[in-house]
Amino acid sequence: MDTLLRLWQSTGIYHMQSGQMIMIGICLLLLFLAIRKGFEPMLLVPIGFGGLLANLPAAGLAFSAVEHALHNGTPEIGIALAQLAGLSADTADAVIYKALSNGSPELYQTALHTAQAAGYNDGMLYTFYKVAIASGIAPLVIFIGVGAMTDFGPLLANPKTLLLGAAAQFGIFATVLGAIGLSYFGLDFSIADAAAIGIIGGADGPTAIYVASKLAPDLLGAIAVAAYSYMALVPLIQPPIMRLLTTQAERGIVMQQLRTVSKREKIIFPIVMLALVGLILPDATPLLGAFCLGNLMRESGVVDRLSDTAQNALINITTIFLGLAVGSKLAADKFLDPKTLGILALGIVAFGIGTAAGVLMAKAMNLFCKHKINPLIGSAGVSAVPMAARVSNKLGLQADPQNYLLMHAMGPNVAGVIGSAIAAGVMITIVSNLPAG
């Protein structure tokens, strides 16, 4: 009987908690939306599956070696780790781990060696997170791939659209203020938290993950899920706002044919842009540098194999590990928090504000421009490439079946990618220079 009892107590069912059951349901919902509805399947499938793995009780796949030792170790290991943290042996495991991880690097290394000496190692998902996201590598590699798939031609042919991409980033900064404002309603977001949440408004998943990993790693799961979920919902979120802010006549504006952009311009542009931004805003250099490298490989025409690898194999392999690493942050103790609801609410507001700002900027530019801009392309300033541009084109065709706006909309769409990377650099710079405490 004792053997059967020990066998039962070793099962995941015995250790299952209500929060884990809820999170498994949420992860199954993400998989349903990705597989059945086609909502950003490239990311939501590995994120949802990673979340399932992270919430399997007793498996500990998202645990570090120290967390494994605290949750599953002998009382002697728990006492040793608690003493290292300067806490009593009856302190909760989560409190002990937080004290160790927030302590000096030497303190955590001592705790890690203690756990490893007792036979505990990092879980699979924790290792993926440490290598792919904590290091900042995976979002940068994805940006190389995105750069290799990007054509700056529409932006260079009509440089005014850069302003539309810049205007759409207003959603980022408005969301930062909103996150700080929610602190007055009991959701205690720090300035770093608010900055990380604000990047959701850029509609750029890799940028959101990169900034969250730097400024608010505990909120990474909620921020990533919000960013990619709302990117998938762009065709539902944007059209009502676009129709509300434009007239039928404005939606029917036919724009001037774009000029042909030379190969030389396309090669020089990423180099000049990187030099200018890197000298002015160094914290934006990693994201923008990776983006410009990928684009230069594409446009130079002399490294087709590298460009093809970046566009396909490299970005696909990285996406798998990035998604699983984000899924590791969907553990119940990290995700089931009132802050998550605040993040989800702020995310959709950010998208709305970014869309509206881009449309209104286009309308304002029409007061001064000789060649009119269709305000619908302003909504493409959010960097959901190429989905936002397709939405602009679709609404333009509804107003005039002969009015194709796709290439015009790609200008602000690409500008939005640049704008979100610069905004990320601004956020990291501001938070890094805040006085401690």
C-alpha positions in Angstrom: 0.0 0.0 0.0 2.9 2.4 0.8 4.3 1.8 -2.6 1.0 2.6 -4.3 0.7 5.7 -2.2 4.2 6.9 -3.1 3.4 6.1 -6.8 0.2 8.2 -6.6 2.0 11.1 -4.9 4.6 11.1 -7.7 2.0 11.6 -10.4 1.3 15.0 -12.0 -2.4 14.6 -11.1 -1.6 14.6 -7.4 0.3 17.8 -7.7 -2.1 19.6 -10.0 -3.3 23.0 -8.8 -6.2 25.0 -9.9 -4.0 27.7 -11.4 -2.2 25.2 -13.6 -5.6 23.8 -14.8 -6.6 27.3 -15.8 -3.4 28.0 -17.6 -3.6 24.7 -19.5 -7.0 25.8 -20.6 -5.6 29.1 -21.8 -2.8 27.4 -23.7 -5.2 25.1 -25.4 -7.2 28.2 -26.4 -4.0 29.7 -27.9 -3.4 26.5 -29.9 -7.1 26.5 -31.1 -6.8 30.2 -32.2 -3.5 29.4 -34.0 -4.5 26.2 -35.7 -8.2 26.7 -36.3 -8.4 30.4 -36.8 -5.0 31.1 -38.2 -4.0 33.7 -35.5 -0.2 34.1 -35.8 0.3 30.3 -35.9 4.1 30.6 -36.4 4.4 32.0 -32.9 1.2 31.0 -31.0 1.7 27.3 -31.7 5.1 27.1 -30.0 4.0 29.6 -27.3 0.9 27.7 -26.5 2.7 24.4 -26.5 5.5 25.8 -24.4 2.8 27.0 -21.9 1.4 23.5 -21.8 4.8 22.1 -20.9 5.4 24.8 -18.3 2.2 24.0 -16.5 2.5 20.2 -16.4 2.7 19.6 -12.6 5.8 18.1 -11.1 7.6 18.2 -14.5 9.4 21.5 -13.6 10.4 22.1 -17.3 10.3 25.9 -16.7 12.3 25.7 -13.4 15.9 26.6 -12.9 18.1 24.2 -10.9 17.5 26.3 -7.8 13.7 26.3 -8.2 13.9 22.5 -8.7 15.8 22.1 -5.4 13.4 24.3 -3.5 10.3 22.6 -4.8 11.4 19.0 -5.0 14.5 18.8 -2.8 15.0 17.4 0.7 14.4 19.6 3.8 18.2 19.9 4.2 18.5 21.5 0.7 15.7 23.9 1.5 17.2 24.9 4.8 20.6 25.5 3.1 19.1 27.7 0.4 17.0 29.6 2.9 20.1 30.3 5.0 22.0 31.6 1.9 19.1 34.0 1.3 19.2 35.1 4.9 15.7 33.8 5.6 14.1 31.2 7.9 13.6 27.6 6.8 9.8 28.0 6.9 9.8 30.9 4.3 7.8 30.2 1.1 9.9 28.7 -1.7 8.9 31.6 -4.1 10.2 34.1 -1.5 13.5 32.3 -1.1 14.0 32.1 -4.8 13.2 35.7 -5.4 15.7 36.7 -2.6 18.4 34.6 -4.2 17.8 35.7 -7.8 17.6 39.4 -6.8 20.8 39.1 -4.7 24.3 39.5 -5.9 25.6 37.3 -8.8 27.9 35.6 -6.4 25.0 34.7 -4.1 23.0 33.1 -6.9 26.0 31.2 -8.2 26.5 29.7 -4.7 22.8 28.7 -4.6 23.1 27.2 -8.1 26.2 25.2 -7.2 24.4 23.9 -4.1 21.4 22.8 -6.2 23.6 21.2 -8.8 25.6 19.4 -6.2 22.4 17.9 -5.0 21.6 16.6 -8.5 19.2 19.3 -9.7 19.6 20.9 -13.1 17.8 23.6 -15.2 14.6 22.5 -16.9 14.4 22.3 -20.7 12.2 25.4 -21.1 14.3 27.4 -18.6 17.4 26.6 -20.7 15.6 27.7 -23.8 14.6 31.0 -22.1 18.1 31.6 -20.8 19.8 31.0 -24.1 17.2 32.5 -26.5 15.6 35.5 -24.6 17.6 36.3 -21.4 20.6 36.7 -23.6 18.6 38.8 -26.1 19.8 36.7 -29.0 16.5 35.3 -30.4 14.7 38.6 -31.1 17.8 39.9 -32.8 18.2 36.9 -35.0 14.5 37.2 -36.0 15.2 40.9 -36.9 18.0 39.7 -39.2 15.4 37.5 -41.0 12.8 40.3 -41.0 15.3 42.7 -42.5 16.2 40.1 -45.2 12.5 40.0 -46.1 12.0 43.7 -46.2 11.9 45.9 -49.3 12.6 49.6 -48.5 11.6 50.6 -52.0 8.1 52.0 -51.2 9.5 54.0 -48.3 12.4 55.4 -50.4 10.0 56.2 -53.3 7.8 58.2 -51.0 9.9 59.4 -47.9 6.9 61.3 -46.5 5.4 58.1 -45.3 8.2 57.9 -42.8 6.2 60.4 -40.8 3.2 58.1 -40.8 5.3 55.3 -39.3 6.6 57.7 -36.7 3.1 59.0 -35.8 1.8 55.4 -35.3 4.4 55.0 -32.5 2.4 57.5 -30.4 0.4 54.4 -29.3 3.6 53.2 -27.5 4.1 56.4 -25.5 0.4 56.8 -24.7 0.3 53.2 -23.4 3.3 53.9 -21.1 1.3 56.8 -19.5 -1.7 54.4 -19.3 0.3 51.8 -17.5 1.5 54.3 -15.0 -2.0 55.6 -14.6 -3.2 52.1 -13.7 -1.0 52.2 -10.7 -3.6 54.4 -9.1 -6.2 51.6 -9.5 -4.1 49.0 -7.6 -2.1 47.6 -10.5 1.4 48.5 -9.4 3.4 48.9 -12.6 6.9 50.4 -12.3 8.4 52.7 -14.9 10.3 49.8 -16.3 7.1 47.7 -16.5 5.2 50.6 -18.1 7.9 51.0 -20.8 7.9 47.3 -21.6 4.1 47.2 -21.8 4.1 50.3 -24.0 6.0 48.5 -26.8 2.9 46.4 -27.4 1.6 49.5 -29.2 4.2 49.1 -31.9 2.6 45.9 -33.1 6.1 44.3 -33.3 6.4 41.0 -31.4 10.2 40.6 -31.4 10.7 44.1 -30.3 8.2 43.7 -27.5 9.9 40.5 -26.3 13.3 42.1 -26.5 12.3 45.1 -24.4 10.3 43.0 -21.9 13.4 40.7 -21.4 15.5 43.8 -20.6 13.0 45.8 -18.5 10.3 43.5 -17.1 11.1 39.7 -17.5 8.3 38.8 -15.1 5.7 40.3 -17.5 7.3 38.7 -20.6 4.6 36.0 -21.1 1.7 38.4 -20.9 3.4 41.0 -23.0 4.3 38.5 -25.7 0.9 36.9 -25.8 -0.8 40.3 -26.0 1.5 41.6 -28.7 1.1 38.5 -31.0 -2.6 38.1 -30.3 -3.4 41.7 -31.2 -1.1 41.5 -34.3 -3.3 38.6 -35.4 -6.4 40.7 -34.7 -5.3 43.7 -36.8 -7.9 42.9 -39.5 -10.6 43.2 -36.8 -9.2 46.1 -34.7 -8.2 48.6 -37.4 -11.1 48.8 -39.9 -13.7 50.4 -37.5 -11.2 53.0 -36.4 -10.1 53.8 -40.0 -13.7 54.1 -41.2 -14.6 56.3 -38.2 -11.8 58.8 -38.9 -12.1 59.0 -42.7 -14.8 60.0 -45.2 -15.8 58.0 -48.3 -14.1 60.6 -50.4 -10.8 60.3 -48.4 -10.8 56.5 -48.6 -11.1 56.8 -52.4 -8.1 59.1 -52.9 -5.9 57.7 -55.7 -2.2 58.2 -54.9 0.5 59.0 -57.4 2.4 56.1 -59.0 5.6 55.3 -57.0 8.9 56.0 -58.7 11.5 53.3 -59.4 14.1 53.1 -56.6 17.6 52.2 -57.7 19.7 49.4 -56.3 22.3 51.8 -55.1 19.7 53.7 -53.0 18.5 50.4 -51.5 22.1 49.5 -50.5 23.1 52.8 -49.1 19.9 53.4 -47.1 20.3 50.7 -44.4 24.0 51.7 -43.9 23.2 55.4 -43.5 20.2 54.8 -41.3 22.2 52.5 -38.9 25.0 55.1 -38.7 22.6 57.9 -37.9 20.5 56.1 -35.3 23.5 54.3 -33.8 25.3 57.6 -33.2 22.3 59.3 -31.7 20.6 56.4 -29.9 23.0 53.6 -29.1 20.4 51.5 -27.2 18.5 51.1 -30.5 21.5 49.8 -32.3 21.1 46.0 -31.5 17.6 45.8 -33.0 18.2 48.2 -35.9 21.7 46.8 -36.6 20.3 43.3 -37.0 17.5 44.6 -39.2 19.8 46.6 -41.4 22.2 43.6 -41.7 19.5 41.4 -43.0 18.3 44.0 -45.4 21.8 44.7 -46.7 22.3 41.0 -47.4 19.1 41.0 -49.4 19.8 44.2 -51.4 23.5 43.7 -52.1 22.8 40.6 -54.2 26.2 39.1 -53.5 25.2 36.8 -50.5 22.0 35.2 -51.8 22.7 32.0 -49.8 22.9 34.0 -46.5 19.9 36.1 -47.4 17.9 33.0 -48.2 19.0 31.3 -45.0 18.0 34.4 -42.9 14.6 34.5 -44.6 13.8 30.9 -44.1 15.8 28.3 -42.1 17.3 30.7 -39.6 14.2 32.7 -38.7 12.1 29.5 -38.6 14.4 27.6 -36.2 14.8 30.7 -34.0 11.0 31.1 -33.9 10.6 27.6 -32.5 12.9 28.2 -29.6 11.6 31.8 -29.1 8.0 30.5 -28.8 8.9 27.8 -26.4 10.9 30.2 -24.3 8.0 32.6 -24.1 5.7 29.7 -23.3 7.9 29.1 -20.2 6.7 32.4 -18.8 3.1 31.2 -19.0 3.4 29.3 -15.8 0.4 29.9 -13.5 2.3 31.7 -10.8 3.6 34.3 -13.3 0.6 34.7 -15.6 -2.5 34.5 -13.4 -2.2 38.0 -12.0 -4.4 41.1 -12.2 -1.5 42.8 -14.0 -2.1 40.4 -17.0 -5.6 41.8 -17.5 -4.2 45.3 -17.3 -1.6 44.4 -19.9 -4.2 42.9 -22.3 -6.4 46.0 -21.9 -3.6 48.4 -22.5 -2.5 46.4 -25.5 -5.7 46.8 -27.4 -5.8 50.5 -26.5 -2.3 50.9 -27.8 -3.2 49.4 -31.1 -6.2 51.7 -31.4 -4.2 54.8 -30.6 -1.4 53.9 -33.0 -3.9 53.3 -35.8 -5.7 56.5 -35.1 -2.5 58.6 -34.9 -1.3 57.3 -38.3 -4.6 58.1 -40.0 -4.8 61.6 -38.4 -1.2 62.3 -39.4 -2.0 61.5 -43.0 -5.0 63.8 -42.9 -2.9 66.6 -41.5 -0.2 66.1 -44.2 -2.9 66.5 -46.8 -3.3 70.1 -45.7 0.2 70.8 -46.9 1.1 68.2 -49.6 0.6 68.8 -53.3 0.1 65.1 -54.0 -2.6 63.8 -51.6 -2.1 60.8 -49.4 -4.9 58.3 -48.8 -5.4 58.4 -45.0 -6.0 54.7 -45.0 -2.2 54.0 -45.4 -1.6 55.9 -42.2 -2.9 53.0 -40.2 -0.2 50.8 -41.7 2.3 52.8 -39.6 2.0 50.1 -36.9 4.7 47.6 -37.7 2.5 44.5 -38.2 4.1 43.7 -41.6 2.5 43.1 -44.0 -0.9 42.6 -42.4 -1.6 46.3 -41.7 -0.7 47.2 -45.3 -3.1 44.6 -46.5 -5.9 46.0 -44.3 -5.3 49.5 -45.8 -5.4 48.0 -49.3 -8.6 46.1 -48.6 -10.5 49.2 -47.4 -9.2 51.2 -50.3 -10.5 48.6 -52.7 -13.9 48.8 -51.0 -14.0 52.5 -51.6 -12.8 52.2 -55.2 -12.2 48.8 -56.8 -9.4 50.3 -59.0 -7.5 51.9 -56.0 -4.7 49.6 -55.1 -2.9 50.9 -52.0 -0.7 47.9 -51.0 2.6 49.2 -52.3 1.9 52.7 -50.9 1.0 51.3 -47.5 4.2 49.2 -47.4 6.1 52.5 -47.0 4.6 53.4 -43.6 4.5 49.7 -42.7 8.3 49.4 -43.0 8.7 52.8 -41.3 6.7 51.4 -38.4 9.3 48.6 -37.9 12.1 51.2 -37.8 10.0 53.4 -35.5 9.3 50.7 -33.0 13.0 49.7 -32.9 13.9 53.4 -32.2 11.1 53.7 -29.6 12.5 50.5 -27.9 15.9 52.2 -27.7 14.3 55.3 -26.3 12.5 53.3 -23.6 15.6 51.3 -22.6 17.7 54.5 -22.5 15.2 56.4 -20.3 14.7 53.5 -17.9 18.5 52.8 -17.7 19.2 56.4 -16.7 16.5 56.7 -14.0 18.0 57.0 -10.5 17.9 53.8 -8.6 15.0 53.4 -6.1 
